[in-house]
Amino acid sequence: MEPEHDTTRKRVRRLSAAAALAVSVLAASPWADVAPANAGVAAGGPSRYTVLSGVSCPGAASCFAVGLAYDRRTLAEHWDGRTWGIVPTPNVGATSSLSSISCPSSRRCIAVGSRYDKARDRLVPLAEKWNGVSWSVAAAPLPTGALAGTLESVACTGPSDCTAAGNINNNTDATPETLVEHWDGLRWSVASTPNPPGATVSDLWAVSCTDGSACTAVGDSAVGSGSETTLIEHGDGPVWTVVPSPGVPGAQTSLQAVSCVSTFRCTAGGFTYRSGPDSFTAATLVERETGGGWSVVASPDPPDTSYDGFGGLSCVDAVRCVAVGSAQSPTDITTLVESGTGKAWTIVSSPNERGSLSAFGAISCHASRRCMAVGNYAPGNGTRLPLSEEWNGTSWLIVAVPNP
């Protein structure tokens, strides 16, 4: 079975895009806010290409999810503990999408993503805010001198304290560099973030904050045409620094998700991959921070799979975390859930929708007995539909999600 492009997963740096696009379960680039050429809205019917890429649950019976619905518009849905319902969102320009959301309460959320800027002919950052009644645009700046940029992840510790991470120039031939912006409740401001010395590509794909001055962002970077490796940065107020992070011998690595329960107590997930003249394989990757130092933690891969990876991760305390993604066998692509208790990770059974592809891109756990994971599935005929599953403390259950 030829690997299929999975748009729920976040992106990898541009230099590895050709290899990444060959893999359905890995962080391929730009996993994109771009649908197939034939995607769109059927005449008089619902979208045939819809994905959920971010979720945040401020309560046991309240979750918000965001993503992309074609005709290339933003999508937001709300879970009231029983059903999902679509919430109208504004759109800016011909194309706009949301990749991540963070809700400090059911009445306050920030979502981030990207929109197409016709004047620049490039993608630029997009942010929207929820006030408990409706969504509105919260203008996110493009840094001075940047030609393009996107916001990939956001973390809020309060309604006036949110940090978003992403990259700039990732839609041009210029060198991709890290991007961090901060929301103070009124406006966004760009923070100064470093790139590893000598790096020709640096991307941030996820961020987690424990308070306004303590945030950790993760991603990947590379020097020249060399191997891609994990990138971790720590923010202390306006000051961001690169933190040493381990790689995996003989493999390229990328971190796509992170969850912090306190300062210097974080867990990150992503994937490793190895490529040869006639092969491309990938495996799950988990890294854990304790006391400021990061180390790789062993995580299993389902048997008889060759392309496995995590796109979302959520921790309820220092030792209990859940990571989600997808795994590909010779016959299909399936959801992947693993539970971690400190250094021990195990695979947890999760159902799949009809069709040959079901994949998770994000997860939010309000407590150890309440989690929601979102992504998409492919029932056939080129259609991609939103996927949602709930953890009730005993098992994962598919929850119906409306399609615009």
C-alpha positions as CSV (number, residue, x, y, z in Angstrom):
1,M,0.0,0.0,0.0
2,E,1.4,3.3,-1.0
3,P,1.6,5.8,2.0
4,E,-1.1,8.4,1.8
5,H,-0.8,12.1,2.7
6,D,-2.4,12.7,6.1
7,T,-3.3,16.3,6.7
8,T,-4.0,16.1,10.4
9,R,-0.3,15.8,11.2
10,K,1.7,18.9,11.7
11,R,4.5,19.9,9.3
12,V,8.2,19.1,9.1
13,R,10.8,21.5,7.8
14,R,10.9,22.1,4.1
15,L,14.1,20.3,3.4
16,S,12.5,17.0,4.4
17,A,9.2,17.7,2.7
18,A,9.8,15.3,-0.2
19,A,10.5,12.4,2.1
20,A,7.8,13.4,4.5
21,L,5.1,13.5,1.9
22,A,5.7,9.9,1.2
23,V,4.6,9.0,4.7
24,S,1.0,9.2,5.9
25,V,1.6,9.0,9.6
26,L,4.5,11.2,10.1
27,A,4.9,14.8,10.5
28,A,5.1,15.6,6.9
29,S,5.4,19.0,5.6
30,P,3.5,21.2,5.0
31,W,0.9,18.8,6.2
32,A,-0.9,21.5,5.1
33,D,-3.6,23.7,5.2
34,V,-3.8,22.8,1.5
35,A,-6.3,20.2,0.2
36,P,-6.1,18.1,-3.0
37,A,-6.8,20.0,-6.2
38,N,-10.2,18.3,-6.5
39,A,-11.3,19.0,-2.9
40,G,-14.1,21.4,-2.3
41,V,-17.8,21.7,-1.6
42,A,-20.1,19.6,-3.6
43,A,-22.9,21.5,-5.2
44,G,-25.7,21.8,-2.6
45,G,-23.8,19.5,-0.3
46,P,-21.3,19.4,2.6
47,S,-17.6,19.7,2.4
48,R,-15.8,16.7,1.1
49,Y,-12.5,17.6,2.7
50,T,-12.7,18.5,6.4
51,V,-10.1,17.9,9.1
52,L,-9.8,18.8,12.8
53,S,-6.3,19.7,13.9
54,G,-6.6,21.1,17.4
55,V,-8.7,20.5,20.5
56,S,-8.9,22.0,24.0
57,C,-11.1,20.8,26.8
58,P,-11.5,23.4,29.6
59,G,-14.1,21.2,31.4
60,A,-15.1,17.6,31.7
61,A,-18.2,18.3,29.5
62,S,-16.8,21.1,27.3
63,C,-14.3,20.9,24.5
64,F,-13.6,23.1,21.5
65,A,-12.0,21.8,18.3
66,V,-10.7,23.7,15.3
67,G,-9.5,22.9,11.8
68,L,-10.1,23.3,8.1
69,A,-13.2,22.9,6.0
70,Y,-13.2,23.3,2.3
71,D,-14.2,25.7,0.6
72,R,-10.9,26.6,2.3
73,R,-12.5,28.1,5.5
74,T,-11.8,27.9,9.2
75,L,-13.8,25.4,11.2
76,A,-14.7,25.4,14.9
77,E,-16.9,23.0,16.8
78,H,-18.0,22.7,20.5
79,W,-18.6,19.6,22.5
80,D,-21.2,20.0,25.3
81,G,-20.6,16.6,26.9
82,R,-23.1,14.8,24.6
83,T,-22.8,16.2,21.0
84,W,-20.5,18.3,18.8
85,G,-21.9,21.4,17.1
86,I,-20.5,23.7,14.6
87,V,-19.8,27.3,15.7
88,P,-19.5,30.0,13.1
89,T,-16.0,31.5,12.6
90,P,-14.8,34.5,10.6
91,N,-12.6,34.0,7.6
92,V,-10.0,36.4,6.2
93,G,-9.1,36.2,2.5
94,A,-9.7,33.4,0.1
95,T,-8.1,30.7,2.3
96,S,-7.8,30.5,6.0
97,S,-7.4,27.6,8.5
98,L,-7.0,27.0,12.2
99,S,-4.3,24.5,13.4
100,S,-4.5,24.8,17.2
101,I,-6.7,26.1,20.1
102,S,-6.3,26.8,23.8
103,C,-9.2,27.5,26.2
104,P,-8.5,28.7,29.7
105,S,-12.3,28.5,30.3
106,S,-15.4,27.7,28.3
107,R,-15.9,31.4,27.7
108,R,-12.4,32.3,26.6
109,C,-10.4,30.6,23.8
110,I,-7.7,31.6,21.4
111,A,-7.2,29.7,18.1
112,V,-4.3,30.1,15.7
113,G,-3.4,29.1,12.1
114,S,-2.8,30.8,8.8
115,R,-4.5,32.7,6.0
116,Y,-3.6,33.5,2.5
117,D,-2.5,37.1,1.9
118,K,-3.2,38.0,-1.7
119,A,-0.9,41.0,-1.8
120,R,2.1,38.9,-0.7
121,D,0.8,35.7,-2.4
122,R,1.9,33.9,0.8
123,L,0.5,32.4,4.0
124,V,0.6,34.8,7.0
125,P,-0.4,34.2,10.7
126,L,-4.0,34.1,11.7
127,A,-5.5,34.2,15.2
128,E,-9.2,34.2,16.4
129,K,-10.7,34.7,19.9
130,W,-13.8,33.2,21.5
131,N,-15.7,35.4,24.1
132,G,-18.3,32.9,25.1
133,V,-20.7,34.1,22.5
134,S,-18.9,34.4,19.1
135,W,-15.6,34.1,17.4
136,S,-13.7,37.2,16.0
137,V,-10.4,37.8,14.4
138,A,-7.5,38.9,16.7
139,A,-5.0,40.3,14.3
140,A,-1.6,38.5,14.5
141,P,1.4,40.3,13.0
142,L,3.9,39.0,10.6
143,P,7.4,39.9,11.9
144,T,9.1,42.8,10.2
145,G,11.1,41.6,7.2
146,A,9.3,38.2,7.0
147,L,7.7,37.3,3.7
148,A,5.4,34.6,5.1
149,G,4.6,32.8,8.3
150,T,2.2,30.5,10.1
151,L,1.2,29.9,13.8
152,E,1.1,26.2,14.5
153,S,0.3,26.0,18.2
154,V,-1.1,28.1,21.0
155,A,-1.1,27.7,24.8
156,C,-3.1,30.0,27.2
157,T,-2.7,30.2,31.0
158,G,-5.4,32.9,31.2
159,P,-7.7,35.0,28.9
160,S,-5.0,37.6,28.6
161,D,-1.9,35.4,28.6
162,C,-1.4,33.2,25.5
163,T,1.7,32.2,23.6
164,A,1.7,30.9,20.0
165,A,4.5,29.2,18.2
166,G,5.2,28.6,14.5
167,N,7.6,29.7,11.8
168,I,8.3,32.4,9.3
169,N,9.4,32.2,5.6
170,N,8.2,28.6,5.4
171,N,6.2,29.4,2.3
172,T,9.1,30.8,0.3
173,D,12.6,29.9,-0.7
174,A,14.0,31.8,2.2
175,T,15.3,30.0,5.3
176,P,12.5,28.9,7.7
177,E,13.0,30.4,11.2
178,T,11.2,30.1,14.5
179,L,8.3,32.4,15.4
180,V,6.7,33.1,18.8
181,E,4.0,35.6,19.5
182,H,2.3,36.6,22.8
183,W,-1.3,37.7,23.4
184,D,-1.9,40.1,26.3
185,G,-5.7,40.2,26.0
186,L,-5.7,43.1,23.6
187,R,-3.0,42.5,21.0
188,W,-0.3,40.2,19.8
189,S,3.4,41.0,20.0
190,V,6.3,39.2,18.4
191,A,8.9,37.7,20.7
192,S,12.6,37.3,19.9
193,T,13.4,33.6,19.5
194,P,16.8,32.1,18.6
195,N,17.7,29.5,16.0
196,P,20.3,26.9,16.6
197,P,23.8,28.1,15.5
198,G,24.4,27.4,11.9
199,A,20.8,26.1,11.3
200,T,19.5,26.5,7.8
201,V,16.0,25.5,8.8
202,S,14.3,25.9,12.2
203,D,10.6,25.2,12.9
204,L,8.4,25.2,16.0
205,W,5.3,23.0,15.9
206,A,4.0,23.0,19.5
207,V,4.1,25.0,22.6
208,S,3.0,24.5,26.3
209,C,3.0,27.0,29.1
210,T,2.6,26.6,32.9
211,D,2.3,30.4,33.5
212,G,2.9,33.6,31.6
213,S,6.7,33.4,32.0
214,A,7.3,29.7,31.6
215,C,6.8,28.1,28.2
216,T,8.4,25.3,26.2
217,A,8.2,25.1,22.4
218,V,9.3,22.1,20.4
219,G,10.0,21.4,16.7
220,D,13.0,20.5,14.5
221,S,16.0,22.0,12.8
222,A,18.8,21.1,10.5
223,V,22.2,22.5,9.5
224,G,22.8,22.6,5.7
225,S,21.6,19.5,4.1
226,G,22.4,17.5,7.2
227,S,20.0,15.4,9.3
228,E,16.9,16.9,10.9
229,T,17.0,16.8,14.7
230,T,14.7,17.8,17.5
231,L,14.5,21.5,18.6
232,I,13.4,22.6,22.0
233,E,13.2,26.2,23.2
234,H,12.3,27.6,26.7
235,G,10.7,30.9,27.2
236,D,11.1,32.9,30.5
237,G,9.0,36.0,29.8
238,P,10.3,37.7,26.7
239,V,13.6,35.8,26.8
240,W,13.8,32.5,24.8
241,T,16.7,30.1,24.7
242,V,17.5,26.9,22.9
243,V,17.6,23.9,25.2
244,P,19.8,20.9,24.4
245,S,17.7,18.0,23.3
246,P,18.7,14.4,22.4
247,G,18.4,12.8,19.0
248,V,18.3,9.1,18.1
249,P,21.4,7.6,16.6
250,G,21.1,6.9,12.9
251,A,17.7,8.6,12.6
252,Q,16.3,12.0,11.8
253,T,13.9,13.3,14.5
254,S,11.1,15.8,14.9
255,L,8.9,16.8,17.9
256,Q,5.3,17.6,17.1
257,A,3.6,18.0,20.5
258,V,4.5,19.0,24.0
259,S,2.7,19.2,27.4
260,C,4.1,20.7,30.5
261,V,2.7,20.3,34.0
262,S,5.2,22.6,35.7
263,T,8.3,24.5,34.8
264,F,11.0,22.0,33.6
265,R,8.5,19.1,33.8
266,C,7.4,18.5,30.2
267,T,6.8,15.6,27.9
268,A,7.1,15.8,24.1
269,G,6.1,13.5,21.3
270,G,6.8,13.1,17.6
271,F,8.7,10.6,15.5
272,T,12.0,9.3,14.2
273,Y,12.5,8.4,10.6
274,R,15.1,6.6,8.5
275,S,15.3,6.8,4.7
276,G,17.2,4.7,2.1
277,P,17.3,4.4,-1.6
278,D,14.2,2.2,-1.7
279,S,12.8,2.6,1.8
280,F,11.3,5.1,4.3
281,T,10.4,4.0,7.8
282,A,9.4,5.9,10.9
283,A,8.7,5.2,14.6
284,T,7.2,7.0,17.6
285,L,9.3,9.3,19.6
286,V,8.8,10.5,23.2
287,E,11.2,12.8,25.1
288,R,10.8,13.8,28.8
289,E,12.2,16.7,30.8
290,T,13.1,16.4,34.4
291,G,14.9,19.2,36.2
292,G,15.8,21.0,32.9
293,G,17.4,18.0,31.2
294,W,15.7,16.1,28.3
295,S,16.0,12.4,27.6
296,V,14.5,9.9,25.1
297,V,11.9,7.6,26.6
298,A,11.2,4.2,24.9
299,S,7.7,4.1,23.2
300,P,6.4,1.0,21.5
301,D,5.2,0.8,17.9
302,P,2.3,-1.5,16.8
303,P,3.4,-4.8,15.2
304,D,3.6,-5.0,11.5
305,T,3.7,-1.2,10.9
306,S,6.3,0.9,9.2
307,Y,5.2,4.5,9.6
308,D,4.2,5.5,13.1
309,G,4.3,8.8,14.9
310,F,2.6,11.2,17.3
311,G,0.9,14.5,16.5
312,G,-0.7,15.3,19.8
313,L,0.1,14.8,23.5
314,S,-1.6,15.8,26.8
315,C,-0.4,15.3,30.4
316,V,-2.7,15.4,33.5
317,D,0.3,15.3,35.9
318,A,4.0,14.7,36.0
319,V,3.7,10.9,35.2
320,R,0.4,10.5,33.4
321,C,0.3,11.4,29.7
322,V,-1.5,10.3,26.6
323,A,-0.1,10.6,23.1
324,V,-2.0,10.2,19.8
325,G,-1.2,9.9,16.2
326,S,-1.4,7.2,13.6
327,A,0.3,4.0,12.4
328,Q,0.5,2.4,8.9
329,S,0.5,-1.2,8.1
330,P,0.6,-2.8,4.6
331,T,-3.2,-2.5,4.4
332,D,-4.3,0.6,6.2
333,I,-3.7,3.6,8.4
334,T,-5.1,3.5,11.9
335,T,-5.4,5.6,15.0
336,L,-2.6,5.3,17.5
337,V,-2.9,6.0,21.2
338,E,-0.3,5.4,23.9
339,S,-0.4,6.1,27.6
340,G,2.7,7.1,29.5
341,T,3.3,6.8,33.2
342,G,6.7,8.4,33.6
343,K,9.2,6.3,31.7
344,A,6.8,3.5,30.7
345,W,4.6,3.8,27.6
346,T,2.0,1.3,26.4
347,I,-0.4,1.1,23.5
348,V,-4.0,1.7,24.2
349,S,-6.7,0.2,22.0
350,S,-8.6,2.8,19.9
351,P,-11.3,2.3,17.3
352,N,-11.2,3.4,13.7
353,E,-13.8,4.9,11.4
354,R,-14.9,3.2,8.2
355,G,-12.4,3.3,5.3
356,S,-8.7,2.7,5.0
357,L,-7.5,5.8,7.0
358,S,-8.2,7.0,10.5
359,A,-5.6,9.4,12.1
360,F,-5.4,11.6,15.2
361,G,-3.7,15.0,15.1
362,A,-4.4,16.4,18.6
363,I,-5.6,15.5,22.1
364,S,-6.7,17.3,25.2
365,C,-7.2,15.6,28.6
366,H,-9.2,17.5,31.3
367,A,-8.5,14.7,33.7
368,S,-7.1,11.1,33.7
369,R,-10.6,9.8,33.0
370,R,-11.6,12.4,30.4
371,C,-9.8,13.0,27.1
372,M,-10.8,14.0,23.6
373,A,-8.8,13.3,20.5
374,V,-9.5,14.7,17.0
375,G,-8.2,14.1,13.5
376,N,-9.7,12.9,10.3
377,Y,-10.6,9.7,8.4
378,A,-11.0,8.8,4.7
379,P,-14.2,6.7,4.0
380,G,-13.3,6.6,0.3
381,N,-13.9,8.4,-3.0
382,G,-11.3,11.1,-2.1
383,T,-13.4,12.3,0.9
384,R,-11.7,13.4,4.1
385,L,-14.0,13.8,7.1
386,P,-13.5,14.9,10.8
387,L,-12.8,12.3,13.4
388,S,-13.4,12.6,17.2
389,E,-12.9,10.0,19.9
390,E,-13.5,10.3,23.7
391,W,-11.7,8.5,26.5
392,N,-14.2,7.8,29.3
393,G,-11.7,6.3,31.8
394,T,-12.1,2.8,30.5
395,S,-12.1,2.9,26.7
396,W,-12.0,5.1,23.6
397,L,-15.3,5.7,21.8
398,I,-16.0,7.3,18.5
399,V,-18.1,10.4,18.8
400,A,-20.0,11.7,15.8
401,V,-18.8,15.0,14.4
402,P,-20.8,17.2,12.1
403,N,-19.3,18.0,8.7
404,P,-20.0,21.5,7.3
